[in-house]
Amino acid sequence: MSSFIPQVKATNWFRQFRSSRWFQQTYERESPWKNIDLILLGAVLLQSIIGSLTVYSATKQRLINQGFDQFFYVQRHVLFLIVAGTAMVLLMGFGHDWVREKGVHLFVIASVLLVLVLIAGAVSNGARLSFDLGPISFQPAELMKVGVLVFISGYNSSTVIDKVSFHDLTVSLLILGVPFILIMWQPDLGSASVLIAGVIAILIVAGAKRSHIAFFSLMVFVSLFVVIVVGVVDRYQLLRFEAWLHQDSNDKALQKIVLQVRFAKRAVSSGGFFGKGYLNGPLTNGAYIPVQFVDFPFSAIGEQFGMLGGTIVLALFGVILWRVWMIAKLSNTRFDQLFMSGYFGMLLFQVFQNIGMTLGMLPVSGLPLPLISYGGSHLLSSGILLGLSQSIYMRRLH
């Protein structure tokens, strides 16, 4: 009986503790972990699994032919996904307010890295895009995606009250101009265009006038024309446009680009409705499409899983875009709304561009397909952006 009394007292104390105002506010009513966007999380997980399967199928046979471990790339891809997922979870826990406050610092750090990569970056196909860190490489342009969104969203949320004035547009243009010039100098037209898409989305939602958006677009085209004329854009970048306009050309200078797009389109079309089956794609197994697992993963999906598999991938991207847009609408601060709108613009453009170039509808740009293409830098930036998105959704009621 004497041992029963302390147990009753302990139980009553625990009940009083659970019903206390502090516990209710900390662990029940105000815990952001109860507000995770499970639909977004589920779509991202499914897309990541599809990406891992695609990377393995697009690299297995070519690695075997070269005498290497057939799991080399997929193991690295899964490791990159784990790192990206860890970054996402950490940002969900710490919250996005800290990142918003350090937006200027993030932008400056990314800009310095872009300058350094022009000096000491690894050269690949005449371009300096990344740092060679031995077993891995790091592409600063991917970090700049986050930096530009946070910095320009922060500026327009703190200085713009209702509508974006011409002065505000000019400042945003100047902010964008720094990474745009540095990335074009690498040169990397694909990454530069993604930044433009994100900033345009921010300015539209922030209330920029149509005439201002037209002026912004004009400045972009003028800048592109200037960098082409002065020779900043590499000849290989220009050949991509020529190959797009002349997809049936037999010109030797265009053959490398023309053939990879031709085989990519053939892989998608030959898959039919249900596809040829996983690991049974002749073009994918034959390694007819260079760096398929990086630039053209959708062709491997189309050949092996057909129109059905391609539709599922597009549907999952549709779900992710829908949830990103809904988070923007549900945001309780102007910064959150602008940031999510910019991310929506970036993600939409990147998916459209990658699949468009696979189908021959757009020029080859080298942009990865989010969550599916192989590459640590773009997966890490995706994890950071998704972590910030989840944080905004989790704290929208606070």
N, C-alpha and C positions, 0 to 999 in steps of 0.2 A: 504493500500500500504506500509505503514511504517513497519507493522508487517511481510510483505512478504519478505522484504530485508534481515533481519537476518536469516530467514529460508533458503534462497538461499545461503547465505554465509556459513551457517552451513553445508548445503549439499555439497557445493564445497570443504569445508575443509575436510569433511569425505572422499570424493573421492580422494583428494590429499593424505590423510593419508593412505588409502587402497593401493594406487599406490606407496607409499614410499618404499624405499629399505628395511628399517627395518621391516615393516609389511610383505612384501613379503617373506623375509628370515625367519621370526619368525613364521608366521601363515599359510603361503601358501606353500612355496617351501620346507621348512625344518622341518615342523611339523611331527614328527614320527608317530603321531596318524593316519595319512593318509595312512600308510603303513602296517596296521595290516594284518596278514595272516588270512583272513576270512574263508578260507577253513579249516585250522587247528582249528580255534575257533569254527566253526560250528560242526565239527566232535567231538570235545571235549564236546560241549554242548549236542549233541545227545547221546553220550555215557554216560554222567552223568545222563541224564533223564532215560535211560535204567537201569543204576545202581540203581537209586532210586526206580524204579518200581520192580526191582529184589529183593532188600533188603526188601521191604514191603511184597512181595509175599512169601519170604522165612522165614519170621518171624511172619506173621499175625496169623496163626492158632496156632502155639506153644505158642504165648503170650496169646491168648484167652484161651487156655487150662490151662495155669498157672494162669489165673485170672488177667492178666496185661493189660495195654492199648495196643491195637493192633498197634497203631501208634508210639510207643515208639522209636523203632530203626530207622524207616524211618525219623522221625522228627530230630533225632540226626544226621542222615546221611546227610539230607538236610542242617542242620546247619554247619556241617563240610565242605560241598561243598561251602557254602557261605563264610566261613573263607578262604578256599583255593582259591576261586575266587577273594576275596579281596586281598590276597597276590599276586596273579597273576597280577591283575590290577596295584597294587602299583609298582611292579617291572617293568612292562611295562612303567610306567610313569617315574620312577626314572632312569631307564636304568640299564644295566648289568655291566657297567664299575666299579661301586662302589663295587659290589660283587666280581668282578675279583681282584680288588686291595686288598680286605680283605680276600682273599682265605685262607691265612695261619691262620688268626684269626678264621675263620669259622671252619677250620679243627681242630684247637686246642680246641675250645669250644666243638665241637662234641666229640672229644676224651675224654675230661674231663667228659662229661656227660655219656659216655660209661663206664668209670671207676666208676662213682658214682652209676650207675644203678646196677653194680655188687655188690655194697655194700648195697645200700638201695632200690633196685628195688623190685617190687612185684613179688612173686614167683607164676608161673602158669605152671603146668605140669612139675615141676622140673627145670624150666628155669626162669631166671631173664631178661626179655626183655624190661620192661617199668616201668615208675614211676606211682604210683597210686596217682592221684591228686584229689581224691574224685569223682566228677561226670564224670571226664575224665581221660584218661591215656595218657602218652607221651612216644613214643619209639625213643630213640636217634639214633638207627641204620638208621632210615629214614632220619634224618638230615644229617647223615654221607654220604648218597648217594650224596647229593649236595656238601658237603665238599670235598669228594674225587675227584669228577669230576672237580671242580673249581681249587683245589690245583694242581693236576697232569696235567691238561690242561695248567695251568699257568706256571708250571715248564718246560714242554716240548715246550711251545711256546716261552719262554724267553731264554732258554739255547740251545735248539736243532735248528740248522740252516737248515739242509737238511735231514739227516738220524739220527735215534736214535742209539747212540753208546752203547756199553756194559755198560759203566759207567752210562749213562742216564737211561738205563734199570734197573740197580741195584738200583739207587736212587728211581725210580718209584716203584720198588718192595719193598723197605724199607718203603716208604710212605704208600703204601697199607698194608704192614705188620702190622702196628699199629692197625688200625681198624679191620683188619681181625682176629688178635689174640683176641682182646677184644670181638668181636661179637661171635667168636667161643667159647669163655669162657662162654657165657651166658647160654646155647649154642643156636645159631641160624644159622644153615647151609645155610638156604635159603637166608637170607640177605647178608651173607658173599659171596655167589656165585654171587649175583647181582653185588656187587662191583667188583669182578673179571671180569665179563662180560664187564662192563663199561671201566675198565682200559685196557683190551685187545683191545677193539675197538679203544681207544685213541692211543695206541702204534702202531697198524696196520696202521692207517691213518697218524701217525707222521713219518712213514717210518722205523719201526723196521724190522730187518732182520728176515727171517724165523727161522734161527737157534736160534736167541734171543727169539723169541716167544716160540719156543720149550723148551728152557731153562726155561722161565717164567712158562710155563705149568708144567714142571717137578717139579719146586720148589713148585708150588701149591699142586700137588699131594703128594709130600714129606711132606709138612706141614700138609695136611689132615691126612696122615698116622701117623704122630707123635702125633697129638692131639688125635687121636683115641686110639693109643697105651697107652698114658699116662693117659687116662681116662677123658680127657676134654669133649669129646662128650658124652652126656647123652645116656644111654641105649635105651631110647625111640627114639632118633634120628636114631640109628642103626636099630631098629626094623622097621622103615619105609622102609629101603632098603630090609630087609628080606621079608616084606610084599609085596613089589613090585616084588621080584623074585619068590614069592610063593603066587600068588593071589588066588589060590584055596585051600590054606591051612586051616585046621581046628584047628590049634594050638591055644590054648586059649590065649597065649601071643600076638598073632598077630591078634586076632579076631576084636579088636576095629578098627584097621587101615584097615584090609581086608574088613570088612563089609561096612565101609563108602565109600571106593572106589568102591566096588561092587554095592552099591545102586546108587552112582553117575553115573556110567556107564549105569546102568539100566534106570535111569531117562532120560539120553540123548537119548538112543536107543529107549525107549518107546514113545518118543515124535513124532516119524515119521517125515513126511515132514512139516506139518503145526502145530503140537503140539496139546496138549489137551485143550488149551485155558488158558487165564490169570486167575490165582487163582484156576485152576481146576486140578492141578497136584497132583495125589494121593501120590506120594513119597515125594514131597515138602510139601504138607499139613500135611502129617503124621509124619513129622520131623524125617524121617529115616536117614537123613544125618546130623550128628552133625556139628555145626557152618557152615552150608551151605552158609549162607549169607556173611561169611568171606573168607572161603577157597575154597568152591565149588559153586560159584554163576552161573558158566556156566552150571551146571547140572540143575538148576532151569530154566534157559533160554531155554535149550534144551527140557525139559519136557513140558513146557508151550507153547513154540513157534516153536518147532521142528527144523528141519534142516534149514528152512527158517530164523528163528530168529537167530540161531547160525551163519549162513552165513552173516547176516547183521552186527552182532557184530564183526565178523572177518574182514569184509569189512571196517568197521569204524576204526578198529585198523590198517588196511592196509593203509587207508588214512592218519591217524595220523603219522605212520611211514614214509610214503612217504613225507609228508610235513617236518618232522624233518630232513630227509635226504636231501631234497632240500634246506632247510635253511643252512645245513652244506656246501653244494656245493656253495651256493650264498654268504657265509660269506666273508667279506673283510679283516679279520684278522686271523692269525693262531690260536689264542686262541679260537675265535668263532668257527672255523672249528673243532678243537679238542674237544671242549666242546660238540658241537652238535653230533659229532660222538660217544662220550662216552654215551650221553643220548640215542642215537639210539640203541647202544648195550645193555644198561640196559633195555630199554623198550621192545625190541624184546625178550630178554631172559626171562623177567618176564611174558610176555604174553604166550610165548611158554611153560614155566614151569608150569604155573597155569592150562592152558587148557590141557597140556599133562598129568598132574597128575589126572585131572578129568576123562580123558579117559583111565587111567591106563597105559599110555605109559611111564610115568616117576614116580619116587618115590614121595610120599607126602612130601612137603617141608614147607607148611604153608605160602607160598608167596601169597599175595593178587593179585587179578586181577585189574590192574590199572583202576581207575575211576569208577569201578563197585562194588568191594568188600567194605563192611562196614569197617570203621576204620579211625579215625581222623588223625593219624600220616602220614599214607601213602597218604591220600588225600592232606594233607598240603604239603608234599614233591612234589607231582605231580603238585600242583598249583605253587610252587616255580620254578620247572624245566620248566613248560610251560610258566611262566612269563618271565624267562630268555630267552627262545627260541623265544618268540614273540619280546622281546626287541632286540635281535640280528637281527631278520628279519626286524624290523621297522627301524633300524639304519644302515642297510647294505649299503645304498647309501651315507651316510654322511662321 
